[in-house]
Amino acid sequence: MLELSEIKKDLQAKEDLVKALQRESHKLQSQDEQHSQEVSRFQEELSEAHSQLQILQKQLDEELSKQPLTNQEVRDSDLK
């Protein structure tokens, strides 16, 4: 009879351990989902920043193309 009570205690301890591991697993899954959402938001922000950078680069190129040639550029073109 003593052996059965020891087995029962051992099984209860293992069941408690399984429940604790399940709680930890759920916690980690929740954190993983949260991190995935943060990564997605960061990627969206990065994509938006990249688009804005391309627009600014295009505007800068357009403005630079409107400016008259500098003296150095005039001299360089005369040498050709």
C-alpha positions as CSV (number, residue, x, y, z in Angstrom):
1,M,0.0,0.0,0.0
2,L,2.9,2.3,0.7
3,E,4.2,1.8,-2.8
4,L,0.9,2.9,-4.3
5,S,0.8,6.1,-2.3
6,E,4.4,6.9,-3.4
7,I,3.4,6.3,-7.0
8,K,0.4,8.6,-6.5
9,K,2.6,11.3,-5.1
10,D,5.0,10.9,-7.9
11,L,2.3,11.1,-10.5
12,Q,0.8,14.2,-8.8
13,A,4.3,15.9,-8.9
14,K,4.7,15.0,-12.5
15,E,1.2,16.4,-13.3
16,D,2.0,19.6,-11.5
17,L,5.2,19.8,-13.5
18,V,3.3,19.3,-16.8
19,K,0.8,22.0,-15.9
20,A,3.7,24.4,-15.0
21,L,5.4,23.6,-18.4
22,Q,2.1,24.2,-20.2
23,R,1.7,27.6,-18.6
24,E,5.2,28.5,-19.5
25,S,4.6,27.3,-23.1
26,H,1.5,29.4,-23.4
27,K,3.4,32.4,-22.0
28,L,6.2,32.0,-24.5
29,Q,3.7,31.6,-27.4
30,S,2.0,34.8,-26.3
31,Q,5.4,36.6,-26.2
32,D,6.3,35.1,-29.6
33,E,3.1,36.4,-31.1
34,Q,3.7,39.8,-29.6
35,H,7.3,39.9,-31.0
36,S,6.0,38.9,-34.4
37,Q,3.5,41.7,-34.3
38,E,6.3,44.2,-33.3
39,V,8.5,42.9,-36.1
40,S,5.7,43.3,-38.6
41,R,5.0,46.9,-37.5
42,F,8.7,47.7,-37.7
43,Q,8.9,46.2,-41.2
44,E,5.9,48.4,-42.3
45,E,7.6,51.5,-40.8
46,L,10.8,50.6,-42.5
47,S,9.1,50.2,-45.8
48,E,7.3,53.5,-45.4
49,A,10.6,55.3,-44.5
50,H,12.2,53.7,-47.6
51,S,9.4,55.0,-49.8
52,Q,9.7,58.5,-48.3
53,L,13.5,58.4,-48.8
54,Q,13.0,57.5,-52.5
55,I,10.6,60.3,-53.0
56,L,13.0,62.8,-51.3
57,Q,15.9,61.5,-53.5
58,K,13.8,62.0,-56.6
59,Q,12.9,65.5,-55.5
60,L,16.6,66.3,-54.7
61,D,17.6,65.0,-58.1
62,E,15.0,67.1,-59.8
63,E,16.1,70.2,-57.9
64,L,19.7,69.6,-58.7
65,S,19.0,69.2,-62.4
66,K,17.3,72.6,-62.4
67,Q,20.3,74.4,-61.0
68,P,22.6,76.1,-63.4
69,L,26.0,74.5,-64.0
70,T,28.7,75.6,-61.5
71,N,31.9,77.2,-62.7
72,Q,33.8,73.9,-62.3
73,E,31.3,72.1,-64.4
74,V,31.5,74.7,-67.1
75,R,35.3,74.5,-67.1
76,D,35.2,70.7,-67.2
77,S,32.8,70.8,-70.2
78,D,35.1,73.3,-72.0
79,L,38.0,70.9,-71.6
80,K,36.1,68.0,-73.4
